[in-house]
Amino acid sequence: MPRATTHTTDPAVDAAALLRRLAFFGLTVVIPVTALVSRRSVVILAPIGIALLIVAAFLDGAQRPLAAGLARLGGARAILAGVLLLGWCALSLVWTPFPGPASERLLNLAATVGLTVAGYLALPDRMRSANLYLLPLGVGAAAIGAILLGLSSGTAVRSALEDDGALERGAMLLALLVWPAAAWLRSRRRDMQALGLALAVAVALVISPGPVPLLALAVGAAAFALATWRQGLGVRVTAGVAAGLVALAPLLPFLLRPLLTPVLGPLHPTILSLKAWQRVVTTEPLRLITGHGLETALRGKVIGMLPINAPASLLFEIWYELGIVGAFAAAFVLWNGIRHSGREHPVLTPGAMATAATAFASACLGIGTTASWWFTSVTVVVLVFIAVERGQFRTSRPKASALPPRGAA
């Protein structure tokens, strides 16, 4: 009489696997698709997905030990520079003319950073491939949705959108998420699928409103190509350009205005914006040390503190608000953080450089880095890329010729 086989199952482990699958489905499929029609979806759904990851971590304990995770974060120089940057933001509340809105912005920023850290600590040490394959699926579905919305010329579809900028925000998230998705497919030797996904996203951004997502994607593609051709050079160039632009930003209007004026004309909006930037630097040189305080770049235009045509760019805003201390701290965060991105798995390095370059380019082109949706989008992308890194644990099977004969002892 055959014996009945018994299977030992742990309900907590099964529940954790289900919650983790739901979390990644929300982060990688639901958010990219719904972000095309709602700017609030990222802000609402990302914390829910991270909360599910935290609950799953409590249930099965598949994440790395908490002490080890915190020690790794605390020992990273980029993290220490980021803490200095947050501290300087808090100190700038003393001299900002908008202490109330500045405090709210600082709290939102600190909450987003805390959410990112919590998600990082809750991610399992080894990610299942089934969860990570949801990423290209979600990006592909969002790209198809963006193409359909972009091609739609009827007012009924456009009027159903929450606002005119919803599709552009969704396109920006799509430009960021395509690189982790492509990196995951390439790590599984699915290069043609990765290329097809990138082309679908590019088509979606071409027909989507607003040039910033497409321009940021082009910068990311250049970083990806350089890192694929020469990995070390690609990392150094991406990190060096990002950090250098932030550190030397006050010199840019003096260098770019004489070069661009003969091409664009003296009355072009870009030239007038550079002229306003020059005026800010020359009239208040001492403010380059301390900055004007958090929240002054945006609200200063409303009250006439700044020219209305002053640049809406990270390069201008960080110097105007936080001065040399904040700018140099941010430059070090970019330099050290980008150089260490994906270094443990060289196959992911081009995707890491492309992700960093796309995010940085979007901030420089004025996508609205003070908005909560942009910070939350970056949080989602960072967590997804870390998950892709933790999915690189596949081992190769031994060849049959290397196995011992069946009759050997």
N, C-alpha and C positions, 0 to 999 in steps of 0.2 A: 504494500500500500504506500503510495508516494506521500512524502511528508509535505505538509503545507508550508510554504515559505512565508516568513513574516518580514515586514518592512518597518523599520523603526523610523518614524518621522517626528520632527519637532515642530509643533504648531507655531512657535515663535519665529523660527527660521522661515517657515513658509509665509507667514504674515509679513515679515520684514522684506522678503523677496517681492511680494506683491506690492507693498508700499513703495519700494524702491523703483519698481517698474512703472507705477503710476506717477511717481515724481519725475522720472526721466521722460515719460510720455508728455507730461505737462510742460517741462522745461524745453524739450527739443521738438515737439510737434505742435502742441496747442498754442504756446506763446508765439512762435514765428508766424503761424497762420492768423491768429486773432489780432496780432499787432498791426496787420495791414489795415484793419478797420477800426481799431480802438487804441488810443494812446495809453489808456489806463490798464490794459491787459497785462503788460509787463510788470507794472508796479504791484498789481493785485496777485497775479498768479505766481510770480517768482518766490515771494515769501512762503506761499502755500507749498510749492514744490520743495523748498529747502526744509520746511517744517516736517514734511513727510520723510525726507532723508534723515533728519534727526531722530524721529520716532523709530525708523527702521534700524538706525545704529544702536539705539537703546535695546531693541528687541534681540538682535543677533550678535552684536559686538563685532561685526566684520570690519569696522574701521580700524585704523592704526591706533595704538595706545595714545591716550590724550596727552600724557606727559611728553611723549616723543614728538607728537604733532606740534605742541606749543613750543618745545625746545627748538624745533627746526624753524618755526616762524620767528622766534625770538633771536635766533642766531643769524638770520639773514640781514645783510646790510641794507637792502632795499626796504625791508620792513621797518628797521630803525629810523631810516630817513623819512619814511612815511609817517611814523609817529611824531617826528620832529615837525613835519609839515602840518599835521593836524594840530599840534601844540601851538605852532605859530598862528594858525587860523584862529584858534581860541584866543590867543593873546591880542590879535588884531581887533577883537571886539571892543577893546578899550578905546581905540581911536577911530573906529568907523562911525560915520554919521548916521548909520542905519542899524543900531544895535538890535532892535527887535527882529527884523527880517534876517539879519546876519546870524543871529542865534538860531533861528529856525532852520536856516540853510546848513549851519554847522551840525545841528542835531540830525538832520536828514543824512548828511554825509557820514557822520559817525555811525548811524544806524545801518547804512548800506555797507560800510566797512565791517561792522560787527556781523551782519548777515553773511557776508562773504567768508569771514573767518569761521563762522559756525558751519556753513556748508562745506568748507574745506575739511574741517575736523570730522564731519559726519560721513564723508565719502568713504566707501569701503576700500580696503587696501588693494583688492582685485576687483575690477569691474567686469561684469559679464558682457560678452560680445552681443548678446541679444538686446541688452539695454542700449548699447552704443550704436547699433545699427538703426535705432530709432532716429538718430541725429540726421543722417543723410535723407531718410524718409521725410522727416519734418521739413528740412530745408528745401527738398524737391517739391513737396506739396505747397509750401509757401511761395516758391518761385513760380509755379503754375498759377497760383492764385493772383500773384502780383501781375503776371502777364495778362491774365483775363481782365483784371481791373484796369490795367493800363490801356488795353485795347478797347475797353468799353467807352463809347462816346456818348452814351445816353445819360441824361441828367438823373434818371431814377437811381442808377447805381451810385453815382457820385454823391447824390443828396443823402443816401443812406449812410455815408461815412460820418464819423463823429465830427470831423473837421477836415479842412483841406490838407492839413499837414499829417494826417494819420497815415496815409499811404507812404509818405516820405520817411516817416519814423519807422514803419515796418520795413521799408527797403533798406534803411540803415542797419537795422538788426539783421536782416538777411545778408548784407555785405559782411557783417562781422562773423556770423555763424557759418558761412560757407567754408571758411578756412579750417576750423576744427573738423568739419565734416569731410572735407577733401583729405586732410591729414589722416583721419581714421581709415578712409578707403585706401589710401596709398599704403598705409601700414599693413593692410590685408591684401596687398598686391592687386588691387582693383583700380589701376591707373586710368583706364578708359572710363569707368564709372565716375571717378573723381573729376576727370576732364569734362565729361558731359554735364555733371552737376554745376561746375563752375561756369560753363557756357550758358546753362539755363538761367542761372542767377544774373549773369551779365546781360542777357537779353531782357530779363525782368527789370533791371535797373535802367537800361537804355530807354524803355518806354514808360518808366515811372516818373512822376513829377519831381522836380528838384535835381540839380546836378551834383550835389554833395555826395550822396551815396555812390554814384558811379565814379566820381573822381577819387574818392577814398578807396574804392575797390581797385582802381587802376594803380594806385600807389602800393596797395597790398600785393597786387600781382607782380609789380616790379621787384618788391622785396622777396617774394616767393621765388621768382626766377633767379635772382642773384644768389640766394641761399642754396638753391638747387644746384646751380653751376659751381659755386665755391662757397661751401658752408661757412667756414671761418670768416671769410670776407663779408658775406652777407650779414652775419651777426654783428660784426664790428661796424659796418656801414649803417645798418638800421639803428643800432643803439647810439652810435655817434651822431648821426643826423638828428635824431629825436632830442637827445640831451643837448646838443650844440645849439639847436634852434631855440630851445627854451632858455638856455643860459645867456645867449647873445641876442635875444629878441629886440632890445631897445636899439640895436644897430641896424635892424632890417629896414626900417623906413628910409634911413639915410642912404642905404645901398640900393634899394629897389626903386625908389622914386625916380632918380636920374636915369635908370635903365629902362623903366616902363613908360615914362612920359612920352618919349618920341614914338613909341609903338601904339599906345592907347589914347594919347592926347591929354592935355592938361585938365580937361573937365570930366574925364572918366571917373565914375564912382570909386574905383580902386585907387586912383591917384589922389583923389580928394580924401579918401580914408587914410592913406599913408601920410598926407600932409597934416591931417588932424593928429595922427600919432606923433609926428615930428614935433608939433607944437606942444603936446603934453610932455614930451621928454625934455625939451629945452626950457620950458617955463617953470617946471617943478623938478629940477634935478635931484634935490634932496629927498624927494618922495620915492626915488628909486631905491632907497635904502629900506624904508619901513613899509612903503605902500600906503594906500588910502584906507585900507581895512576891507574886510569881507563884504560883499554885496554892493560895492560902490560902482563897479564897472557897468552894471545893468541899470541900477536905479539912478546913478549919476546923470544919465542921459535924460531922464524924465524931468529932473529939477534944474537942468541946465548946468550942472557941475562938469559935464563932459559934452563935447560936440556930438550932435545926433548922429553924425557919420563916422564916429570913432569905430575902430575895427571890432567886430564881434568874433573874436578869436581867442583861443587859449593863450597864445603867445602874448597878446596884449593884456588880457584880463589878469593873468597871474602876476605880471609885473605891476600893473596898476593897483591891484588889491593887496598883494603880499610882499612886494618889493624884492630885493636881492636875496633875502633869507629864504622866502618861500619859493622863488624861482630856482635857486641853486639846489634846494632840497628836492624839488620836483625833478630837476634835471638828473640828480643822482639816482632817484627812484627809477627813472626811465633807463638810465645807462646800466645800472646794476641789474634791474629786473629783466630787461630785454636780453642782456648777455647770458642770463642763466635760464632763459625760457627754453624748454625742450632739450636741454643739453644731455639729460640722461638717456634719451632715445633719439639718436641722430635722424631717424626717418621722420620724426615730427618737427624737426627744427625749421624747415621751410614754412610749414604751416604756422608755427609760432611766430616767426618773423612777419609773415603776412598779416596775421591777426593783430599784432602790435602796431604795424605800420598803418593798417586800415583804421584802427581806433584813434591813433595819434593824428592821422590826416583829417579825420572827421572833426576832431576837436580844433585843429588849426583852421579848418575851413568854416567854422562857425555853426556847427550843427546844434549848438545849445547845450554846452556841457554843464550848465548850472541846473538843468532840468533833472528831476528825479528819474524820469524814464531812461535817460542816457546812462546815468550811473548804474541803475538796476540792470540795464542791458549789458553793460560791461561785466557786472557780477555774474550774470548768466553765462556769458562767453567764457569767463575765467574758470568757472566751475566745470563747464562742459569740457574745456581743454584739459583740465586736471584729470577729469574722468577718463578722457582718451589716453592720457599718459598711463594711468593705472590699469588700462586694458591691454598694455603691452607686456604680457607675461607669458605668451605662448612659448612652449618648448618644442623643439623638433624631435620627432620620433627617430629612434635608431634604425639604420638600414637593416634589412633582413640578413645581409651577409655578415653583419657585425654580431648577430645573436649566436649564442652557443648552440651546438647541435642538440637535438632533443634527447639523445642518449647520453650526453655528457653529464658528468656528475656535477 
